[in-house]
Amino acid sequence: MAENTTAQSAKRKLGWVGGIAAFFAGLIIWGVASGQPGASYTPELALDLQGGTSIILTPTLADGESVDPEQLTQALEIIRQRIDGTGVSEAQVSIQGEQNILVSIPGTPDANTLQLIKASALLEFRPVITFGANTVVTESAAVDFSQLSDTPSATPANGSDALWVTDRVKAQFEALDCTQTFRTAGQVDDPAKPLVTCDDTLGFKYILGPVEVFGLNISNATAGTVTTQTGASTNDWAVNLEFDAEGTSAFGTVTSRLFTLPSPQNQFAITLDGLVITAPATNAVITNGQAQITGSFTQESATVLADQLKYGALPIGFEIQSQENISATLGEDSLAAGLLAGLIGLIVVVVYMTFQYRGLASVVLGSLIVAALLVYLAVAFLSWRQGYRLSLAGVAGLIVAIGITADSFIVYFERVRDELREGKTLEVAVEAGWKRALRTILVSDAVSITAAVTLYVLTSSSVRGFAFTLGLVTLIDLLVVTLFTHPMVQLLARNKFFASGHKWSGFDLSASRAAYLGRAEFRVSEVLAEGKAEKASKEARKRQTIAERKAKEAAND
């Protein structure tokens, strides 16, 4: 019964491996067949292997101004976060010269990624004074705006006060045509004055009050479905905002005022690059720094808005100096060379295992094939769903991981041999050796994963590719050795060829050593017995009296 249970358990584990591989293979096949965006049978390649798009951003500065290095560094980090937030991996963002930022993205970036890079003005929250459809009331050519008053007739009480709508502001609003160019590239607006602008669809135009909350005060923004008061999730999408301490205070003050005003004065417009990206109405006084924007959102539009709010605030404005395609720096030749190196390493491992473990090399070969299949499926799936891209550093991580996988086999097989040397049968040795080997394998893989995580967190993007694949393959190694290698050895141990200790089974040397060890122990036992007898004889002689010894000696003479 125990033997049958062991065999059934082994077959069940092998079935799990096959099920996992079939599941991910089926997902990828379905994704490609149904035309899902990004779905492919092959992983996407990184910048060094595929090439991509290079964008140079130049700060917009007034004459005589210079870039603060601290602001430039901060802008670089925000742009990198924007790109990472879209799921694009292996992108390179760096400072070029003393003031430009160079952005290199693998492949052809989508419109959302390009928009996040280009949207470089300050993110601002301004109260809505009035808005309307994009209709031109006054021909701008017939109005001399310089002759119109731009001074309020009295001091406005707050950002929503209609006193901000001076003659010039009103004339600009009436003459504004959103379909025509009305802003210059990189234009930075005065936060203390009202703003006449359009929404990002160019369908509506607004008069907005001065800035009351800055985008820098947003600590987080996420997209998610709306939940009811009972905690049930709905199918309606929303954007959730979290402010820092300063933003919480400012947002609480302005929502307290807007909540009491009629429409459209109760709306709070959010502008990016001078355009209104959303203008939600204030439905409550929010003093805890956590707000939710609802409306006719889809998952995609909610995610885009959340990314804009989270990564939209730059300390300085930028404009695109140039955008061009770049070729791969390493290309297909380097990728082919890396894969060839991995194949050579794999062959060397198999040859060594065949020489050292003979019949057990079939288990090694099978385990390596299963591991390679799972790694390929994992990389292809992550490339589709998470935007992962395989770089040359990542290929190096895959090659190094071959050694980690081979180490697991050696540890396991040697533990089984140790058990055989103690005289155990093969099936018993397999189970006992596995218990001892598993602890060592877990410790070894834990060290590798710790190193991979440390490298990924503390290093640059090129090294991160190496760290990611190293950690991924280490996890898959643990999966394969547990659900494939050990069950296969369990089944082979029940096979007559391996159980008999055939010279090509991989266990014959251990069996001979076990027999030799048994004879050695027998010889030692005999010596110990003789020693004990001699010692007993000496002690017996010591207990004789002098007279008894003399009498015995006389009798012998």
Secondary structure, 3 states (H helix, E strand, C coil): CHHHHHHHHHHHHHHHHHHHHHHHHHHHHHHHHCCCCCCCCCCEECHHHHCEEEEEEEECCCCCCCCCHHHHHHHHHHHHHHHHHCCCCCCEEEEECCCEEEEEEECCCCHHHHHHHHCCCCEEEEEEEEEEECCCCCCHHHCCHHHCCCCCCCCCCCCCCHHHCCHHHHHHHHHCCCCCCCCCCCCCCCCCCCEEEEECCCCEEEEECCCCEEHHHEEEEEEEEEECCCCCEEEEEEEEEEECHHHHHHHHHHHHHHCCCCCCCCEEEEEECCEEEECCECCCCCCCCEEEEECCCCHHHHHHHHHHHHHCCCCCCEEEEEEEEECCCCHHHHHHHHHHHHHHHHHHHHHHHHHHHHHHHHHHHHHHHHHHHHHHHHHHHHHHHCCCEECHHHHHHHHHHHHHHHHHHHHHHHHHHHHHHCCCCHHHHHHHHHHHHHHHHHHHHHHHHHHHHHHHHHCCHHHHHHHHHHHHHHHHHHHHHHHHHHHHHHHHHCCHHHHCCCCCCCCHHHHHHHHHHHHHHHHHHHHHHHHHHHHHHHHHHHCCCHHHHHHHHHHHC
